[in-house]
């Protein structure tokens, strides 16, 4: 076996190619502006929550869990949480908050709620609830330069206009005890 | 100071482990057939368009943004496209496509890549915003992904889609994400 190490500089920490043949990155990312340089790998967890764009609701959770894998500037996130009780609903667009990294910012406009990242999103309601489970996933998209992702909320009483979503969570009877949200999203991070 | 080189071969160019501890790949990919070799990383932008399989529609856009991250032979591409005011001047024909993907898909396995796509319509459009994402899929050796367009008048048969794309209206916008294997 011939090993060529020309031009390799190892700075004395544990980053680089390990004796196991894996690739170790610095614990603190050293961001690269070069398009062909992979400058990060990180895996960890985060705490998802429900929030709103104008004023935050007040609720507590039965459970909250989130996991992520960041490869370069691409972040994969999964999440699952279940609401225990709600004391106030807040206002504005409904959002998932607490994403592990700030999304890339950019200039330009677009439609409502556009942003970096996208996503699948599935909502379950408790068995026996008026509307039961939704069949289709919802859309949710990461807002640029934030750690939030917006999802659209519509009332099923609009007689099927908003497919894949059968329950309003805009009113006090919308979210109920033990409503659960789970899904995943992916986005470009700011670094 | 330990230096770990494993099976790494660096040819004297600016590739390999950098002084920051990152991994620099060649600007032009040197493809590997070894299943356990990561042979590319690339990040950049692309310009998404809405087109059709038969004849292309005539559309002007108020916004087109695409970004991608290619990790080995997997491409993750995000996009935001918005039709300009009075931007659709002819419908074209055939299946609706999201075109302009940054890399062609691989030649094997029809339907590589899976996808979510979310559509927003203008507030005056029929049904306003869709709640559910649409499906979007990519054929073999292609850089344009298909999405289904149905008339909402079929009253519930086609979930997650409330607007016939033959009636694209001002400022309709599309944003989403697609993942696929590159050639």
Interface residues (C-beta under 8 A of the other chain):
Chain A: X1 X2 X3 X4 X5 X6 X7 X8 X9 X10 X11 X12 X13 X15 X16 X17 X18 X19 X20 X21 X23 X24 X25 X26 X30 X32 X34 X35 X36 X37 X38 X39 X40 X71 X72 X73 X74 X104 X106 X108 X109 X110 X111 X112 X113 X114 X115 X116 X117 X118 X119 X120 X121 X135 X136 X137 X138 X139 X141 X152 X153 X154 X160 X161 X162 X163 X164 X165 X186 X187 X188
Chain B: X1 X2 X3 X4 X5 X6 X7 X8 X9 X10 X11 X12 X13 X14 X16 X17 X18 X19 X20 X21 X22 X23 X24 X25 X26 X27 X40 X41 X42 X43 X44 X62 X63 X65 X67 X69 X71 X76 X78 X80 X82 X116 X117 X118 X120 X122 X127 X128 X129 X130 X131 X132 X133 X155 X156 X158 X159 X160 X161 X162 X171 X172 X173 X175 X176 X177
